[in-house]
């Protein structure tokens, strides 16, 4: 599991707030990724924050009635969110959370009977800087734009588009712009898929008229109002498919009408690039958000990967799906030309939703700091462009400095290494997204921005990390003079300027409170009293 991440980051208010969240275990896979549990950490000093946990070790698994896939610390919030399950737990002495279920008062904050107040998960966790013009207003803005209040917004926009009249009838509920939909007893006809003939990756013509629907009371006016303002970008919403939804009075969910029937809950998800961590983790994070909307974290679900490319979907992070399902993943092309029926299906929020949500969470063991040196990781590119031509000179200077322990690595950088770095430096590129795995005291140094100075500066702010960027254009030489876009060029950087910035970064780390505390835990001698 490697590589980087991409998402359309939308900063919607000033970077005044941060949040403290639990750091939990992620995945313990055949790739020998040793993810561990730690306490708390500052995730970011800005907007677009959400509490997401990919946990495959500290799950709550309590049998059929209490089989929800959550870290133990989240159980009380989940039980408050699901009073039906809480009632079962209270009535069942064998429920391991029977005592907890007797007194439920804490909530996520998006429930109908709970707001962003002292009972909510984030009330004590969202911190605003002293520079915030209105601390209380900033806290609320952060909560509604970047925390669990975001789910409250989605819940408020849900519209019942198709209602059941009789048992076995269909139902369909969607949020604004068809960003999220949940349905029962519907069908999709993949007659237009023609996978071998139309192998483009981002197709919006898979579903057409007569290819999606069910037997129900169809609320046409609500549907038209929702569709009127809907945007249908491939990874932004389900509008391209849902706009064709219609009522079929004769539809029966049985073998005579359906080629394939999914009796278990199913998730149908369109995917961003599976070879790119920055892209692909947006899929996972928005799927987690959708689980909150749906109110279910069961892993006994089928997941269909909606990818229309003629080639199989290549997923370098396939193990991450273990946090969502225990079943094999299903490819869309398996249903080429077939009518597929679903008893219960969720169409989750997609990776590039307008003003969407993304952040990543460090999940690896911290082995440092070192006693007398700072760990500097220099990420070099092996591609054709954005090469620092005098890398050897810069690395030689870094290694000559006695306060640095320098590691030079190529693009395929292990998570464990990035999490055990104090100063992370690289040229503009997706590899910089490994900053998400840095410890909270670390510094990001973008060696050169290649004409895009804000992208990774904003990302570092989202993560809550100190960022240093290149400022003096007179100290950069372009290898090629006739290339218009700097991202397709190579560069010579002034080594003295590089070292000047690295020393500023080092001063920041040495003086950082979190660094000093971590250092003291490892190296301070215990006091011996008589």
Secondary structure, 3 states (H helix, E strand, C coil): CCCCECCCCCCCCCCCEEEEEECCCCCCCCCCCCECCCCEEECCCCCCCCCCCCCCCCECCCCCCCCCCCEHHHHHHHHHHCHHHHHHHHHCCCCCCHHHHHCCCCECCCCCCCCCCCCECCCCCEEECCCCCCHHHHHHHHHHHHCCHHHHHHHHHCEEEEECCCCCCCEEEECHHHCCEEEEEEEEECCCCCCCCCCCCCCCCCCCCCCEEECCEECHHHHHHHHHCCCCCCCCCCHHHHCCCEECCCCCCCCCCCCEEECCCEEEEECCCCCCHHHHHHHHHHHHHHHHHHCCCCCCCEEEEECCCCCCCCCCCHHHHHHCCCCCCEEHHHHCCCEEEEEEEEECCCCCCCCCCCCCCCCECCCCCCCCCEEEEEECCCCCCCCECCHHHHHHHHHHCCCEEEEEECCCCCHHHHHCCCEEEECCCHHHHHHHHCCCCCEEEECCCCCCCCHHHHHHHHHCCEEEECCCHHHEEECCCCCCCHHHCCEEECHHHHHHHHHHHHHHHHHCHHHHHHHHHHHCCCCCCC
